[in-house]
Amino acid sequence: MHSKENLANLERRRTAIETRKQEKRVEAQSLKERLEAEEVRIVAPAGENGKLFGSVNNTSVAVELEKKGFQIEKKRIEIPEHTIRNVGQYKVRIRLYDKEEASVRLIVEGAPQPGSSAPASRSRQTRARPAAEAPATVAAEQPAAPVSAPAAEPAQDASENEDSQGS
């Protein structure tokens, strides 16, 4: 019903809501200025070519911003292409309040893997050639083929091994 009391209550609510919205706009503008003055650096493991061993997403940006004292929900952080998989500089958009948005500079740096790239290439070789990583007793039984040997010699060695296994 439209009574004087109800209309007065409605007007007080409307005024309180507008006041709260104005406070949030001012707060968002202040936060925008502080965020745009910041530079976020994320160091992630990467290969020599600059490709990350994983990705940087809005959660990792939110964590870095939290370390700097900003409480930003991860759903408000928009990363181009949703994830970053290469080392470089990016602009990240943060939706604040209403139509206020902040643009933060994000720098993704690559950290070398412990032990450099040698263990990674060794693990690939293990998958590709398991015989190269065979136990020492098996390697001692089979003669080692010279590196510069023609392709026909390993076939002969293999037939000799078959002959010796058959006896």
DOFILO-439897 format. One record per residue (C-alpha): y negated, x, z negated; residue in one letter; chain. Coordinates in Angstrom, 1 decimal. Example, Ala and Ser with C-alpha at 12.3 -4.5 7.8 and 13.67 -1.06 7.14 Angstrom:
DOFILO-439897
+--------+--------+--------+------+-----+
!      v !      u !      w ! type ! mol !
+--------+--------+--------+------+-----+
!    4.5 !   12.3 !   -7.8 !    A !   A !
!    1.1 !   13.7 !   -7.1 !    S !   A !
+--------+--------+--------+------+-----+
//
This chain:
DOFILO-439897
+--------+--------+--------+------+-----+
!      v !      u !      w ! type ! mol !
+--------+--------+--------+------+-----+
!    0.0 !    0.0 !    0.0 !    M !   A !
!   -3.5 !    1.0 !    0.6 !    H !   A !
!   -5.1 !    1.0 !   -2.8 !    S !   A !
!   -8.0 !    3.1 !   -4.0 !    K !   A !
!   -5.7 !    5.2 !   -6.2 !    E !   A !
!   -3.2 !    5.9 !   -3.4 !    N !   A !
!   -6.0 !    6.8 !   -0.9 !    L !   A !
!   -7.5 !    9.2 !   -3.5 !    A !   A !
!   -4.1 !   10.8 !   -4.2 !    N !   A !
!   -3.5 !   11.2 !   -0.4 !    L !   A !
!   -6.9 !   12.8 !    0.0 !    E !   A !
!   -6.3 !   15.2 !   -2.9 !    R !   A !
!   -3.0 !   16.2 !   -1.3 !    R !   A !
!   -4.5 !   16.7 !    2.1 !    R !   A !
!   -7.3 !   18.9 !    0.6 !    T !   A !
!   -4.7 !   21.0 !   -1.4 !    A !   A !
!   -2.6 !   21.4 !    1.7 !    I !   A !
!   -5.6 !   22.6 !    3.8 !    E !   A !
!   -6.7 !   25.0 !    1.1 !    T !   A !
!   -3.2 !   26.4 !    0.9 !    R !   A !
!   -3.0 !   26.8 !    4.7 !    K !   A !
!   -6.4 !   28.6 !    4.7 !    Q !   A !
!   -5.2 !   31.0 !    2.0 !    E !   A !
!   -2.1 !   31.7 !    4.0 !    K !   A !
!   -4.1 !   32.4 !    7.1 !    R !   A !
!   -6.4 !   34.8 !    5.3 !    V !   A !
!   -3.3 !   36.5 !    3.7 !    E !   A !
!   -1.6 !   36.7 !    7.1 !    A !   A !
!   -4.7 !   38.3 !    8.6 !    Q !   A !
!   -4.8 !   40.9 !    5.9 !    S !   A !
!   -1.1 !   41.6 !    6.2 !    L !   A !
!   -1.5 !   41.9 !   10.0 !    K !   A !
!   -4.2 !   44.6 !    9.6 !    E !   A !
!   -2.1 !   46.6 !    7.1 !    R !   A !
!    1.1 !   46.3 !    9.3 !    L !   A !
!   -0.7 !   47.4 !   12.5 !    E !   A !
!   -2.0 !   50.5 !   10.7 !    A !   A !
!    1.6 !   51.4 !    9.8 !    E !   A !
!    4.1 !   53.4 !   11.9 !    E !   A !
!    7.8 !   52.8 !   11.3 !    V !   A !
!   10.2 !   55.7 !   11.8 !    R !   A !
!   13.9 !   55.2 !   11.9 !    I !   A !
!   16.2 !   58.2 !   12.2 !    V !   A !
!   19.6 !   57.3 !   13.6 !    A !   A !
!   22.6 !   59.3 !   14.8 !    P !   A !
!   22.3 !   60.0 !   18.5 !    A !   A !
!   23.9 !   62.0 !   21.2 !    G !   A !
!   22.3 !   64.8 !   23.1 !    E !   A !
!   21.2 !   62.4 !   25.9 !    N !   A !
!   19.2 !   60.2 !   23.4 !    G !   A !
!   21.7 !   57.3 !   23.2 !    K !   A !
!   22.2 !   56.1 !   19.7 !    L !   A !
!   25.7 !   55.9 !   18.1 !    F !   A !
!   24.9 !   52.3 !   17.2 !    G !   A !
!   21.7 !   50.4 !   17.4 !    S !   A !
!   18.4 !   49.6 !   15.7 !    V !   A !
!   17.9 !   45.9 !   15.0 !    N !   A !
!   15.5 !   43.6 !   13.1 !    N !   A !
!   17.5 !   44.2 !    9.9 !    T !   A !
!   17.0 !   47.9 !   10.0 !    S !   A !
!   13.3 !   47.5 !   10.7 !    V !   A !
!   13.0 !   45.0 !    7.8 !    A !   A !
!   14.7 !   47.6 !    5.5 !    V !   A !
!   12.2 !   50.3 !    6.6 !    E !   A !
!    9.2 !   48.0 !    6.1 !    L !   A !
!   10.5 !   47.1 !    2.6 !    E !   A !
!   10.6 !   50.8 !    1.8 !    K !   A !
!    6.9 !   50.8 !    2.6 !    K !   A !
!    6.2 !   47.8 !    0.4 !    G !   A !
!    6.2 !   45.0 !    2.9 !    F !   A !
!    8.4 !   42.0 !    2.3 !    Q !   A !
!    9.1 !   40.7 !    5.8 !    I !   A !
!   12.0 !   38.4 !    6.6 !    E !   A !
!   14.2 !   39.8 !    9.3 !    K !   A !
!   14.1 !   36.6 !   11.3 !    K !   A !
!   10.3 !   37.1 !   11.8 !    R !   A !
!   10.8 !   40.5 !   13.4 !    I !   A !
!   11.2 !   40.4 !   17.2 !    E !   A !
!   12.6 !   43.5 !   18.9 !    I !   A !
!   12.5 !   43.8 !   22.7 !    P !   A !
!   16.0 !   43.1 !   24.0 !    E !   A !
!   17.1 !   42.3 !   20.4 !    H !   A !
!   18.5 !   45.7 !   19.8 !    T !   A !
!   17.4 !   49.3 !   20.5 !    I !   A !
!   20.0 !   51.7 !   21.7 !    R !   A !
!   18.0 !   54.7 !   22.8 !    N !   A !
!   15.6 !   57.1 !   21.1 !    V !   A !
!   11.9 !   56.5 !   21.8 !    G !   A !
!    8.8 !   54.6 !   20.9 !    Q !   A !
!    8.7 !   50.8 !   20.9 !    Y !   A !
!    6.4 !   47.9 !   20.0 !    K !   A !
!    7.9 !   45.4 !   17.5 !    V !   A !
!    6.3 !   42.0 !   17.1 !    R !   A !
!    6.2 !   40.4 !   13.7 !    I !   A !
!    5.5 !   36.7 !   13.4 !    R !   A !
!    3.4 !   36.1 !   10.3 !    L !   A !
!    1.9 !   32.7 !    9.8 !    Y !   A !
!    1.0 !   29.9 !   12.2 !    D !   A !
!   -0.1 !   31.9 !   15.4 !    K !   A !
!   -0.7 !   35.2 !   13.6 !    E !   A !
!    1.4 !   38.1 !   14.9 !    E !   A !
!    1.4 !   41.8 !   14.1 !    A !   A !
!    2.4 !   44.5 !   16.5 !    S !   A !
!    4.0 !   47.5 !   14.8 !    V !   A !
!    4.8 !   50.8 !   16.4 !    R !   A !
!    8.4 !   51.8 !   15.9 !    L !   A !
!    9.6 !   55.3 !   16.5 !    I !   A !
!   13.4 !   55.8 !   16.8 !    V !   A !
!   14.4 !   59.4 !   16.4 !    E !   A !
!   17.9 !   60.9 !   17.0 !    G !   A !
!   19.7 !   62.8 !   14.3 !    A !   A !
!   22.4 !   65.2 !   15.4 !    P !   A !
!   25.9 !   64.4 !   14.2 !    Q !   A !
!   27.2 !   66.8 !   11.5 !    P !   A !
!   29.3 !   69.5 !   13.3 !    G !   A !
!   27.3 !   69.0 !   16.5 !    S !   A !
!   29.1 !   67.6 !   19.6 !    S !   A !
!   32.2 !   69.8 !   19.3 !    A !   A !
!   34.3 !   67.4 !   17.1 !    P !   A !
!   33.4 !   64.5 !   19.4 !    A !   A !
!   34.7 !   66.4 !   22.5 !    S !   A !
!   37.8 !   67.5 !   20.5 !    R !   A !
!   38.6 !   63.9 !   19.6 !    S !   A !
!   38.2 !   62.9 !   23.2 !    R !   A !
!   40.6 !   65.7 !   24.2 !    Q !   A !
!   43.1 !   64.5 !   21.6 !    T !   A !
!   43.2 !   61.1 !   23.2 !    R !   A !
!   43.3 !   62.4 !   26.7 !    A !   A !
!   45.9 !   65.2 !   26.1 !    R !   A !
!   47.9 !   64.7 !   23.0 !    P !   A !
!   50.2 !   67.6 !   23.9 !    A !   A !
!   47.4 !   70.1 !   23.4 !    A !   A !
!   47.2 !   69.1 !   19.7 !    E !   A !
!   51.0 !   69.3 !   19.3 !    A !   A !
!   52.5 !   71.0 !   16.1 !    P !   A !
!   52.9 !   74.8 !   16.2 !    A !   A !
!   56.7 !   74.6 !   16.2 !    T !   A !
!   56.8 !   72.7 !   19.5 !    V !   A !
!   54.1 !   74.9 !   21.0 !    A !   A !
!   56.2 !   78.0 !   20.1 !    A !   A !
!   59.3 !   76.7 !   21.9 !    E !   A !
!   57.4 !   76.1 !   25.1 !    Q !   A !
!   56.0 !   79.0 !   27.0 !    P !   A !
!   52.2 !   78.9 !   27.5 !    A !   A !
!   51.1 !   78.5 !   31.1 !    A !   A !
!   48.4 !   80.9 !   32.2 !    P !   A !
!   45.0 !   79.3 !   32.9 !    V !   A !
!   44.8 !   80.7 !   36.5 !    S !   A !
!   48.4 !   79.7 !   37.4 !    A !   A !
!   48.9 !   77.7 !   40.5 !    P !   A !
!   49.9 !   74.0 !   40.2 !    A !   A !
!   53.5 !   74.6 !   41.3 !    A !   A !
!   54.4 !   76.9 !   38.3 !    E !   A !
!   54.0 !   74.2 !   35.6 !    P !   A !
!   56.4 !   72.0 !   37.7 !    A !   A !
!   58.9 !   74.8 !   37.6 !    Q !   A !
!   58.5 !   75.3 !   33.9 !    D !   A !
!   59.1 !   71.6 !   33.4 !    A !   A !
!   62.3 !   71.8 !   35.4 !    S !   A !
!   63.4 !   74.8 !   33.4 !    E !   A !
!   62.7 !   72.9 !   30.2 !    N !   A !
!   64.8 !   69.9 !   31.4 !    E !   A !
!   67.6 !   72.3 !   32.3 !    D !   A !
!   67.5 !   73.9 !   28.8 !    S !   A !
!   67.4 !   70.5 !   27.1 !    Q !   A !
!   70.5 !   69.3 !   29.0 !    G !   A !
!   72.6 !   72.2 !   27.8 !    S !   A !
+--------+--------+--------+------+-----+
//
